[in-house]
Amino acid sequence: MKKKILLDVDGVLGDFHGAANKLIFDLFKLDIKPEKFITWDVTDVLESKEMKDDLNHEITKPGFCSSIEPYQEAMEAVRQLREIGTCEIVFVTSPNKNGIQWVHERDAWLIKHFEAKYEEIIHVYNKRLVSGNLLIDDKPKNIEEWTTANPQGKALLWDQPYNKYSSLERVDNWNDIVDLIEEKKPPHFTCHYCGLHDENVECGGIYYCPNPLCLGPGAAYFRSKMKSYEESENGKHSVNPSEIIMFGEWLLNGDIPDKMKIAISKSIKCLLHFEDEESVKDIIDC
């Protein structure tokens, strides 16, 4: 049976925020940098309700949906996934309830850029209602709701500047998604934010980053998992202690500065509450 891969459109396959940013400049002559979009809602960068309403109105007009630029990497990845032949691609997208032409434009856009068939496109407000093996979406709420409703599947947050606040497991490049679906051996670990790198660790873009100085999403995800470990009771841990030990082992051969090694090793020791440092001397070298 083929794996059903659910792909969100805006923010994953196409640059919705980029198109909206062009409207913001045309309407208000504001030049907003991409990193200033810190939430999923594009109107949050605007100050007044009137400006937000004006932008939303323009977004619902005919032509906006069609103007969204597709990500070239996404186009190539979808083509590769089709060639694999072991998965079924389903485009799961939220319609704009105020844009009467939105669904038609979105269908035409997917057919043009991703060679989609009508039967591969699902317009739905609640994506949790669509089952599958894997969901890729850029909205944390969608990931959370879908994971709860589909515990047998896997959901990954597509990395964007406006979802950095989330500690959900994420992915930031299409090669990792293709490899995941092909069940290939994942690439070595590299944190794309702080540069922590180890060729002996198999993680890639779907990653934890144990660097306590890192401000990237991988580090946030690692810290959230460690917090859940600390708060666990009666030995029922969401993270196995051996998993934490593995991070310590990276320090022995990892290509990172000595000061960072010391900081990480101390952090791990605190997490595991080691009373006898000699017991872990061979694992974590301070």
Secondary structure as UniProt FT lines:
FT   STRAND          3..7
FT   TURN            11..13
FT   HELIX           16..28
FT   HELIX           34..36
FT   HELIX           42..45
FT   HELIX           49..59
FT   TURN            62..63
FT   HELIX           64..67
FT   HELIX           72..84
FT   STRAND          87..93
FT   TURN            97..98
FT   TURN            100..101
FT   HELIX           102..114
FT   HELIX           118..120
FT   STRAND          121..123
FT   HELIX           127..129
FT   STRAND          134..137
FT   HELIX           140..149
FT   TURN            151..152
FT   STRAND          154..158
FT   HELIX           161..163
FT   TURN            164..165
FT   STRAND          170..171
FT   HELIX           174..182
FT   STRAND          188..190
FT   TURN            192..194
FT   STRAND          197..202
FT   TURN            204..205
FT   TURN            212..213
FT   HELIX           217..231
FT   TURN            234..235
FT   HELIX           241..253
FT   HELIX           258..272
FT   HELIX           277..280
FT   TURN            281..283
//
